[in-house]
């Protein structure tokens, strides 16, 4: 990653007026954005060209709408409020629910308000069907060798997600693929943490054998284990939420907001549909913090904490602009290259102020031991301990960043 540290604003030199210094700073900011735009543009646009044919999920929705009814009852729309969906499923017998999940697994598995265990069951069926599709593609002479190898990689990932102990709350094989996985007992949790990952999040990167804790499943699994250690008596659950279309690579999509806006809309809907009355913490990494920042003012009040790590910005000048009553926490490791990204917004590029800057107003947490941009969830680090303490509601055990000794000051909320 190219360093922009030489372009950061500095104090006026001797003999330079404040107005001249401000003008110089503005020019440096414009130059920084110009350089960033050139570098990002040359990495390529990440949008995938669509051929007009419906993807698996779109086709599944069309089949759901065409089916229309079960046992004389109208099927709810896929955009129906979670309460209405919950009421519909409560009116069905267990056999009817299972029959509906078997007939429309992709819809039921992603339907906010449907019973959690039924969604797990439906997504297993959808994963198995997607695996069969990839197995056929592996052997197809209509694909190039590279295409067959890609299908083999997808089949391997789908097989891993079908392991008996996996609890998949959302799944869509369309395009690059999306998924959400639960660690812990979501139905009975009093506190739920939702991990929102950043760039290069797709089905193939949902988990990794190497650098496991840099992938959504590894992040969430490590966070859940740390929350259990921090509060053994507190029922907690953690969700790896890779259920949005993230930018692929450090291209223009990663430097702009449209994909974050679309992700924020999905995140708000997802949180609103979570079962029970658990308190929710969003744990947002890298570009995921942009998604969380955009979503902040629409999130339900059950979201009591938003913690960001390695953030390029939250599309706000300070905490008050986020428009949320949730506590906002921020951390960044000293070796994280994200510090060299310009923390400003101009012409649609950039994501605004630095969340770890004192003037932003976030509670600044120590990231000791994180070792760079992808190391915040590694077991044994202070960064993971702090994120787990926030998620489990153990604010008294967090270690503040240097210079912010009052980050853990109580505000009357547990």
C-alpha positions as CSV (number, residue, x, y, z in Angstrom):
1,X,0.0,0.0,0.0
2,X,1.4,3.4,-1.0
3,X,2.1,5.6,2.0
4,X,0.4,9.0,2.1
5,X,2.1,10.1,5.4
6,X,4.1,12.7,3.6
7,X,0.9,14.4,2.5
8,X,-0.7,14.8,5.9
9,X,-1.4,18.3,7.2
10,X,1.2,19.8,9.5
11,X,1.7,22.8,11.7
12,X,2.4,26.1,9.9
13,X,6.1,26.7,9.3
14,X,7.8,29.7,10.9
15,X,6.8,32.9,9.0
16,X,3.8,31.3,7.3
17,X,0.4,32.8,8.1
18,X,-2.6,30.8,9.3
19,X,-4.5,31.5,6.1
20,X,-1.6,30.4,4.0
21,X,-1.2,27.3,6.0
22,X,-4.9,26.5,5.6
23,X,-4.6,27.0,1.9
24,X,-1.6,24.7,1.8
25,X,-3.4,22.1,3.8
26,X,-6.4,22.2,1.4
27,X,-4.1,21.8,-1.6
28,X,-2.4,18.9,0.1
29,X,-5.8,17.3,0.7
30,X,-6.8,17.7,-2.9
31,X,-3.5,16.3,-4.1
32,X,-3.9,13.4,-1.8
33,X,-7.3,12.6,-3.2
34,X,-6.0,13.0,-6.8
35,X,-3.2,10.6,-6.1
36,X,-5.6,8.2,-4.3
37,X,-8.0,8.4,-7.2
38,X,-5.4,7.5,-9.8
39,X,-4.1,4.6,-7.7
40,X,-7.5,3.3,-6.9
41,X,-8.7,3.7,-10.5
42,X,-5.7,1.8,-11.9
43,X,-6.6,-1.2,-9.6
44,X,-9.8,-1.6,-11.6
45,X,-13.6,-1.4,-11.0
46,X,-15.0,-4.2,-9.0
47,X,-18.5,-4.3,-10.3
48,X,-19.4,-7.6,-12.0
49,X,-21.2,-7.4,-15.3
50,X,-24.6,-9.1,-15.2
51,X,-26.0,-11.0,-18.2
52,X,-29.6,-10.3,-17.4
53,X,-30.5,-13.8,-16.4
54,X,-31.9,-14.2,-12.8
55,X,-29.5,-15.5,-10.3
56,X,-30.3,-18.4,-7.9
57,X,-31.8,-16.1,-5.2
58,X,-33.8,-14.0,-7.7
59,X,-35.1,-17.2,-9.3
60,X,-36.0,-18.6,-5.8
61,X,-38.0,-15.4,-5.0
62,X,-39.9,-15.7,-8.3
63,X,-40.8,-19.3,-7.5
64,X,-41.9,-18.2,-4.0
65,X,-44.2,-15.5,-5.4
66,X,-45.6,-17.9,-8.0
67,X,-46.3,-20.5,-5.4
68,X,-48.3,-18.0,-3.4
69,X,-49.9,-20.1,-0.7
70,X,-49.6,-23.0,1.7
71,X,-52.5,-24.7,3.3
72,X,-54.8,-21.9,2.2
73,X,-52.5,-19.2,3.7
74,X,-50.9,-16.5,1.6
75,X,-47.1,-16.6,1.7
76,X,-45.6,-13.4,3.1
77,X,-43.6,-11.1,0.8
78,X,-39.8,-11.5,1.1
79,X,-39.8,-7.8,2.2
80,X,-42.5,-8.3,4.9
81,X,-41.7,-7.0,8.4
82,X,-40.1,-9.7,10.7
83,X,-43.1,-9.5,13.0
84,X,-45.5,-10.4,10.2
85,X,-43.2,-13.2,9.0
86,X,-43.0,-14.6,12.6
87,X,-46.8,-14.5,12.9
88,X,-47.2,-16.4,9.6
89,X,-44.8,-19.2,10.6
90,X,-46.4,-19.5,14.0
91,X,-49.7,-20.2,12.3
92,X,-48.2,-23.3,10.5
93,X,-47.8,-26.8,11.8
94,X,-44.2,-28.1,12.1
95,X,-44.8,-30.3,9.1
96,X,-46.0,-27.4,7.0
97,X,-42.9,-25.3,8.0
98,X,-40.6,-28.1,7.0
99,X,-42.4,-28.6,3.8
100,X,-42.1,-24.9,3.0
101,X,-38.4,-24.9,3.8
102,X,-37.8,-27.9,1.6
103,X,-39.7,-26.4,-1.3
104,X,-38.2,-22.9,-1.0
105,X,-34.9,-23.2,1.0
106,X,-33.2,-20.1,-0.3
107,X,-36.2,-17.9,0.6
108,X,-36.9,-19.4,4.0
109,X,-33.2,-19.5,4.9
110,X,-32.9,-15.8,4.4
111,X,-36.3,-14.7,5.6
112,X,-36.1,-12.3,8.6
113,X,-38.7,-13.4,11.2
114,X,-38.7,-17.1,10.3
115,X,-37.7,-19.4,13.2
116,X,-33.9,-19.6,13.6
117,X,-33.8,-23.4,13.6
118,X,-35.9,-23.5,10.5
119,X,-33.5,-21.1,8.7
120,X,-30.6,-23.3,9.7
121,X,-32.4,-26.3,8.2
122,X,-33.4,-24.4,5.0
123,X,-29.9,-23.1,4.5
124,X,-28.4,-26.6,4.8
125,X,-30.7,-27.6,1.9
126,X,-29.7,-24.6,-0.1
127,X,-26.0,-25.3,0.5
128,X,-26.4,-28.9,-0.6
129,X,-28.1,-27.8,-3.8
130,X,-25.4,-25.2,-4.5
131,X,-22.8,-27.8,-3.9
132,X,-24.5,-30.1,-6.5
133,X,-24.4,-27.2,-9.0
134,X,-20.7,-26.6,-8.4
135,X,-20.0,-30.3,-8.8
136,X,-21.7,-30.3,-12.2
137,X,-19.7,-27.1,-13.2
138,X,-16.4,-28.8,-12.2
139,X,-17.1,-31.4,-14.9
140,X,-18.5,-29.2,-17.5
141,X,-16.7,-28.9,-20.8
142,X,-18.4,-25.6,-21.4
143,X,-16.1,-24.0,-18.8
144,X,-12.5,-23.1,-19.2
145,X,-9.9,-24.9,-17.0
146,X,-9.9,-21.8,-14.8
147,X,-13.7,-21.9,-14.5
148,X,-13.6,-25.5,-13.4
149,X,-11.0,-24.8,-10.8
150,X,-13.1,-21.9,-9.5
151,X,-16.1,-24.3,-9.2
152,X,-13.9,-26.8,-7.3
153,X,-13.0,-24.1,-4.8
154,X,-16.6,-23.1,-4.4
155,X,-17.6,-26.8,-3.9
156,X,-14.9,-27.1,-1.2
157,X,-16.2,-24.0,0.7
158,X,-19.8,-25.2,0.5
159,X,-18.8,-28.6,1.8
160,X,-17.1,-27.0,4.8
161,X,-20.3,-24.9,5.5
162,X,-22.3,-28.1,5.5
163,X,-20.4,-29.6,8.4
164,X,-22.8,-30.8,11.1
165,X,-21.9,-28.1,13.7
166,X,-22.3,-25.1,11.4
167,X,-25.3,-22.8,11.9
168,X,-25.9,-20.8,8.7
169,X,-28.4,-18.0,9.2
170,X,-28.2,-16.6,5.7
171,X,-26.9,-17.9,2.4
172,X,-27.0,-16.8,-1.2
173,X,-24.8,-18.4,-3.9
174,X,-25.6,-15.7,-6.4
175,X,-22.5,-13.8,-7.9
176,X,-19.6,-14.0,-5.5
177,X,-21.8,-15.4,-2.8
178,X,-22.9,-14.2,0.7
179,X,-23.4,-15.9,4.0
180,X,-23.9,-15.3,7.8
181,X,-23.0,-17.9,10.5
182,X,-23.9,-18.1,14.1
183,X,-21.5,-19.0,16.9
184,X,-23.3,-19.7,20.2
185,X,-27.0,-20.0,21.0
186,X,-28.7,-17.1,19.2
187,X,-32.2,-17.9,20.4
188,X,-31.3,-17.6,24.1
189,X,-28.5,-15.1,24.0
190,X,-28.8,-11.9,26.1
191,X,-26.0,-10.3,24.1
192,X,-25.3,-10.7,20.4
193,X,-22.2,-9.4,18.6
194,X,-22.4,-9.0,14.8
195,X,-19.0,-9.0,13.0
196,X,-19.2,-6.8,9.9
197,X,-16.1,-7.5,7.7
198,X,-14.6,-5.3,5.0
199,X,-13.2,-5.6,1.4
200,X,-12.8,-8.9,-0.4
201,X,-15.6,-10.6,1.6
202,X,-17.3,-13.2,-0.4
203,X,-18.1,-16.9,-0.2
204,X,-14.6,-18.1,-1.0
205,X,-13.1,-15.8,1.6
206,X,-15.7,-16.5,4.3
207,X,-13.1,-18.6,6.1
208,X,-9.4,-19.3,5.5
209,X,-7.1,-22.1,6.4
210,X,-4.2,-19.7,6.6
211,X,-4.6,-16.4,8.4
212,X,-7.9,-17.8,9.8
213,X,-8.6,-14.8,12.0
214,X,-8.6,-12.4,9.1
215,X,-11.7,-14.0,7.6
216,X,-15.3,-13.5,8.9
217,X,-15.8,-17.0,10.3
218,X,-12.5,-16.9,12.1
219,X,-13.1,-13.4,13.4
220,X,-16.5,-14.3,14.8
221,X,-15.4,-17.7,16.2
222,X,-12.5,-16.1,18.0
223,X,-14.7,-13.2,19.3
224,X,-17.3,-15.7,20.7
225,X,-14.7,-17.7,22.5
226,X,-13.2,-14.5,24.0
227,X,-16.7,-13.4,25.1
228,X,-17.3,-16.7,26.8
229,X,-14.0,-16.3,28.6
230,X,-14.8,-12.7,29.6
231,X,-18.3,-13.4,30.9
232,X,-18.8,-17.2,31.4
233,X,-22.3,-16.7,33.0
234,X,-23.6,-14.3,30.3
235,X,-25.4,-16.0,27.4
236,X,-23.7,-14.6,24.3
237,X,-23.7,-15.3,20.6
238,X,-21.7,-13.9,17.7
239,X,-22.6,-13.7,14.0
240,X,-20.1,-13.6,11.1
241,X,-22.2,-11.3,8.9
242,X,-20.8,-11.5,5.4
243,X,-24.3,-11.0,3.9
244,X,-23.6,-7.9,1.8
245,X,-21.7,-7.2,-1.5
246,X,-18.4,-5.9,-0.3
247,X,-15.8,-4.2,-2.6
248,X,-13.3,-6.6,-4.1
249,X,-9.9,-5.2,-3.8
250,X,-8.8,-1.6,-3.1
251,X,-10.5,-0.1,-6.1
252,X,-12.9,2.8,-6.5
253,X,-15.7,0.8,-4.9
254,X,-13.6,0.6,-1.7
255,X,-13.0,4.4,-1.7
256,X,-16.6,5.4,-2.3
257,X,-19.9,4.8,-0.5
258,X,-22.5,3.1,-2.8
259,X,-21.6,-0.4,-1.7
260,X,-21.6,0.7,1.9
261,X,-25.1,2.2,1.5
262,X,-26.4,-1.0,0.1
263,X,-24.7,-3.0,2.8
264,X,-26.1,-0.7,5.5
265,X,-29.6,-1.2,4.3
266,X,-29.1,-5.0,4.5
267,X,-27.5,-4.7,7.9
268,X,-30.3,-2.7,9.4
269,X,-32.8,-5.2,8.1
270,X,-30.8,-8.1,9.5
271,X,-30.5,-6.6,13.0
272,X,-34.2,-5.7,13.1
273,X,-35.0,-9.3,12.4
274,X,-32.8,-10.8,15.1
275,X,-34.9,-13.0,17.5
276,X,-35.5,-12.1,21.1
277,X,-34.6,-8.9,23.0
278,X,-30.8,-9.3,23.2
279,X,-28.6,-6.3,23.3
280,X,-26.5,-6.0,20.1
281,X,-23.0,-4.9,19.5
282,X,-21.7,-4.3,16.0
283,X,-18.0,-5.1,15.6
284,X,-17.0,-3.5,12.3
285,X,-13.6,-4.1,10.6
286,X,-12.1,-1.9,7.8
287,X,-14.7,-1.1,5.1
288,X,-17.2,-2.8,7.4
289,X,-16.9,0.3,9.6
290,X,-18.1,2.4,6.7
291,X,-21.2,0.1,6.4
292,X,-21.8,0.5,10.2
293,X,-21.4,4.3,10.0
294,X,-23.9,4.7,7.2
295,X,-26.3,2.4,9.0
296,X,-25.9,4.0,12.5
297,X,-28.9,6.4,12.4
298,X,-31.3,3.7,11.3
299,X,-30.3,1.0,13.7
300,X,-32.8,-0.2,16.3
301,X,-32.2,0.9,19.9
302,X,-31.2,-2.7,20.8
303,X,-27.8,-1.8,19.2
304,X,-26.0,-0.5,22.3
305,X,-22.4,-0.5,21.1
306,X,-20.6,0.0,17.8
307,X,-16.9,-0.9,17.8
308,X,-14.7,-0.2,14.8
309,X,-11.2,-1.6,14.1
310,X,-8.9,-0.4,11.4
311,X,-11.4,2.0,10.1
312,X,-10.9,4.2,7.0
313,X,-13.8,6.4,8.3
314,X,-17.5,6.2,9.1
315,X,-18.8,8.8,6.8
316,X,-19.1,11.3,9.6
317,X,-17.1,14.2,11.0
318,X,-17.7,13.0,14.6
319,X,-19.7,10.7,16.8
320,X,-22.7,13.1,16.9
321,X,-23.1,13.0,13.1
322,X,-23.6,9.2,13.3
323,X,-27.0,9.9,14.8
324,X,-27.0,7.0,17.2
325,X,-27.4,6.5,20.9
326,X,-25.1,3.5,20.9
327,X,-21.6,3.9,22.4
328,X,-19.0,4.2,19.7
329,X,-15.6,2.5,20.3
330,X,-12.5,2.7,18.0
331,X,-9.1,1.1,17.8
332,X,-6.2,1.0,15.4
333,X,-2.9,-0.9,15.6
334,X,0.2,1.2,15.2
335,X,1.3,-0.9,12.2
336,X,-2.0,-0.8,10.4
337,X,-1.6,0.7,6.9
338,X,-5.1,2.2,7.1
339,X,-3.5,5.1,9.0
340,X,-1.9,6.2,5.7
341,X,-5.3,6.4,3.9
342,X,-6.6,10.1,3.8
343,X,-9.3,10.5,6.4
344,X,-11.5,12.9,4.5
345,X,-14.2,13.0,1.9
346,X,-14.1,14.9,-1.4
347,X,-16.0,14.4,-4.6
348,X,-17.5,11.1,-3.4
349,X,-14.1,9.6,-2.5
350,X,-12.9,9.0,1.0
351,X,-14.9,8.1,4.2
352,X,-14.5,11.1,6.4
353,X,-12.8,11.8,9.7
354,X,-10.5,9.3,11.5
355,X,-12.5,7.5,14.2
356,X,-9.4,7.2,16.5
357,X,-8.7,10.9,16.3
358,X,-9.4,12.6,19.7
359,X,-11.8,15.1,18.0
360,X,-14.0,12.4,16.6
361,X,-15.3,11.5,20.1
362,X,-15.2,7.7,20.1
363,X,-14.1,5.8,23.1
364,X,-10.5,4.7,22.0
365,X,-9.5,1.2,22.9
366,X,-6.0,-0.3,23.0
367,X,-5.2,-2.5,20.0
368,X,-2.0,-3.9,21.6
369,X,-0.8,-7.1,20.0
370,X,-3.0,-6.7,16.8
371,X,0.0,-6.7,14.4
372,X,-1.4,-4.8,11.4
373,X,-4.7,-4.4,9.6
374,X,-5.8,-8.1,9.7
375,X,-4.7,-8.9,13.3
376,X,-7.4,-7.5,15.5
377,X,-9.2,-10.8,16.2
378,X,-6.1,-13.0,16.9
379,X,-6.5,-14.9,20.2
380,X,-4.3,-13.6,23.0
381,X,-4.2,-10.0,21.7
382,X,-5.5,-7.0,23.8
383,X,-7.5,-5.9,20.8
384,X,-9.6,-9.1,20.8
385,X,-9.9,-8.9,24.6
386,X,-11.3,-5.4,24.3
387,X,-13.8,-6.2,21.6
388,X,-15.0,-9.2,23.6
389,X,-15.3,-7.1,26.8
390,X,-17.5,-4.6,24.9
391,X,-19.6,-7.4,23.3
392,X,-20.1,-9.2,26.6
393,X,-20.9,-5.9,28.5
394,X,-17.8,-6.1,30.7
395,X,-16.8,-2.4,30.2
396,X,-14.8,-2.3,33.4
397,X,-12.2,-4.7,32.0
398,X,-11.4,-2.8,28.8
399,X,-7.9,-1.2,28.4
400,X,-8.1,2.2,26.9
401,X,-5.7,3.5,24.2
402,X,-2.9,5.7,25.3
403,X,-4.2,9.2,25.9
404,X,-7.8,8.1,26.5
405,X,-7.8,6.9,30.1
406,X,-11.6,7.6,30.5
407,X,-12.8,5.5,27.6
408,X,-14.3,2.9,30.0
409,X,-16.1,5.5,32.1
410,X,-19.6,4.2,32.9
411,X,-22.6,6.0,31.4
412,X,-25.2,4.0,33.4
413,X,-25.6,1.3,30.8
414,X,-24.5,-2.2,31.3
